[in-house]
């Protein structure tokens, strides 16, 4: 029993250290968000869920959620939404990485990782409709009238008529695209970095 405890403690310490490092990477990636032409200028694309997904695969879903939490807590210092944007980002990040981590724990192969991360991507995309409608955009209207927000979407697609249209036709697929980017990058690099995270090198 003592030997097991002595072995477990360094493993937990390593997980804490790796969580801190991956969270730091997530913070940097969050700050490096950039605009893309198919979305209004106030929406940016970033890959800050990537480190959380790697954490969920390598250490488990709880650690992936922890990376999402730390990343957003630190980003509160730079928040322009009074923390509402960070809350939404945390919820969506958890919806993405926790299912991925759970699936991978139960089936530790590429198929399990792919199914879990795609399911998480769907959860995050659908969840983005509701977090934006009920949480984020009500705050945005304090700085920009709803008519101006919808007009920014209509410049790209004149057919959208209300906020629901904007979120369903723009934000939902955009969020799923973000998830796909993180999935592809993770699949490309995971096998190379997993031994480092787990302390096997």
C-alpha positions in Angstrom: 0.0 0.0 0.0 2.8 2.4 0.9 4.5 1.7 -2.5 1.3 2.4 -4.4 0.9 5.7 -2.5 4.5 6.7 -3.2 4.0 5.9 -6.9 0.6 7.7 -7.1 1.9 11.0 -5.6 4.5 11.8 -8.3 1.8 10.9 -11.0 -0.7 13.4 -9.5 2.0 16.1 -9.2 2.9 15.5 -12.8 -0.7 15.8 -13.9 -0.9 19.1 -12.0 2.2 20.4 -13.7 1.0 19.2 -17.1 -2.4 20.8 -16.5 -0.7 24.1 -15.7 1.5 24.0 -18.8 -1.4 23.0 -21.1 -3.5 25.8 -19.5 -0.8 28.3 -20.2 -0.7 27.2 -23.8 -4.5 27.5 -23.9 -4.2 31.1 -22.6 -1.7 32.0 -25.3 -3.8 30.4 -28.0 -6.9 32.2 -26.7 -5.1 35.6 -27.0 -3.9 34.7 -30.5 -7.5 34.6 -31.9 -7.9 36.0 -35.4 -10.8 37.1 -37.6 -11.9 35.2 -40.7 -13.9 36.6 -43.6 -17.0 34.3 -43.2 -17.8 35.6 -39.7 -18.5 39.1 -38.4 -15.5 41.1 -37.2 -16.4 40.7 -33.5 -16.0 36.9 -33.7 -12.5 35.4 -33.7 -11.2 32.0 -34.4 -8.8 30.5 -31.9 -7.5 27.0 -31.0 -7.5 27.3 -27.2 -9.5 24.1 -26.8 -6.7 22.1 -28.3 -4.6 21.8 -25.1 -7.7 20.9 -23.1 -8.5 18.1 -25.6 -4.9 16.8 -25.3 -5.3 16.9 -21.5 -8.6 15.0 -21.7 -7.0 12.2 -23.9 -3.7 11.9 -22.0 -4.9 12.4 -18.3 -8.7 12.1 -18.4 -11.8 14.2 -18.8 -11.5 15.9 -15.4 -8.1 17.3 -16.3 -9.4 18.5 -19.7 -12.1 20.4 -17.9 -9.5 21.8 -15.5 -7.5 23.2 -18.4 -10.7 24.9 -19.7 -11.3 26.3 -16.2 -7.8 27.7 -15.6 -7.6 29.1 -19.1 -10.7 31.1 -18.6 -10.0 32.2 -15.1 -6.7 33.7 -16.2 -8.4 35.3 -19.2 -10.8 37.1 -16.9 -8.1 39.7 -16.4 -8.5 40.6 -20.1 -12.2 40.2 -20.4 -14.3 42.7 -22.3 -17.6 41.0 -21.4 -17.5 41.1 -17.6 -16.6 37.4 -17.5 -19.7 36.3 -19.5 -17.6 35.4 -22.6 -15.3 33.4 -20.4 -18.2 31.5 -18.7 -19.6 30.6 -22.1 -16.1 29.5 -23.4 -15.7 27.3 -20.3 -19.1 25.7 -20.7 -18.5 25.0 -24.4 -15.0 23.7 -23.8 -16.3 21.3 -21.2 -19.0 20.1 -23.6 -16.3 19.4 -26.1 -13.4 17.8 -24.2 -15.3 15.8 -21.5 -17.2 13.5 -23.9 -13.9 13.1 -25.9 -12.0 12.1 -22.7 -14.8 9.7 -21.5 -15.0 7.9 -24.9 -11.2 7.6 -25.1 -11.0 6.2 -21.5 -13.5 3.5 -22.5 -12.0 2.7 -25.8 -8.3 3.7 -26.0 -7.9 3.7 -29.7 -8.2 6.1 -32.6 -11.9 5.2 -33.2 -12.8 5.9 -29.6 -10.9 9.2 -29.7 -12.5 10.2 -33.0 -16.1 9.3 -31.9 -15.7 11.0 -28.6 -14.2 14.2 -30.0 -16.7 14.4 -32.8 -19.6 14.0 -30.4 -18.0 16.6 -28.1 -17.7 18.9 -31.2 -21.4 18.5 -31.9 -22.3 19.2 -28.2 -20.1 22.3 -28.3 -21.6 23.5 -31.6 -25.2 23.1 -30.5 -24.4 24.5 -27.0 -23.0 27.6 -28.6 -26.4 28.5 -30.0 -27.9 28.7 -26.5 -25.0 30.2 -24.6 -24.7 32.9 -27.2 -28.4 33.6 -27.3 -29.1 33.6 -23.5 -25.7 34.6 -22.1 -23.2 36.3 -24.4 -25.3 38.4 -26.8 -27.5 40.0 -24.1 -24.2 41.4 -22.8 -23.0 42.5 -26.2 -26.2 44.6 -26.6 -24.9 46.8 -23.9 -22.2 47.9 -26.3 -23.8 47.3 -29.7 -27.5 47.4 -30.6 -29.0 44.1 -31.6 -29.9 45.6 -35.0 -26.2 46.3 -35.6 -25.2 42.8 -34.5 -27.7 41.2 -36.9 -26.6 43.7 -39.7 -23.0 42.5 -39.3 -24.2 38.9 -40.1 -26.5 40.2 -42.9 -23.5 41.7 -44.7 -22.3 38.1 -45.2 -25.7 36.5 -45.7 -28.6 38.9 -46.3 -31.1 36.1 -45.7 -30.7 36.0 -41.9 -33.5 37.8 -40.2 -33.0 37.5 -36.4 -30.5 36.4 -33.8 -31.6 32.7 -33.9 -30.8 32.7 -37.7 -27.4 34.2 -37.1 -26.5 31.6 -34.4 -27.8 28.6 -36.3 -26.3 29.5 -39.7 -23.1 31.1 -38.6 -22.0 30.4 -35.0 -23.0 26.7 -34.8 -21.1 25.6 -37.9 -18.2 28.0 -37.0 -18.0 26.4 -33.5 -18.0 22.9 -35.0 -15.2 24.0 -37.4 -13.2 25.1 -34.4 -13.7 21.7 -32.8 -12.6 20.0 -36.1 -9.4 22.0 -36.2 -8.5 21.0 -32.7 -9.4 17.3 -33.5 -7.2 17.2 -36.6 -4.2 18.9 -34.9 -4.5 16.6 -31.9 -4.6 13.5 -34.1 -1.5 14.7 -35.9 0.6 15.4 -32.8 -0.9 13.3 -29.9 1.3 10.2 -30.3 4.4 12.3 -30.3 3.6 14.3 -27.2 1.6 11.8 -25.1 4.7 10.0 -23.7 6.1 13.4 -22.5 2.8 14.3 -20.8 2.6 10.9 -19.2 6.2 10.9 -18.1 7.3 7.9 -20.2 10.4 9.5 -21.7 
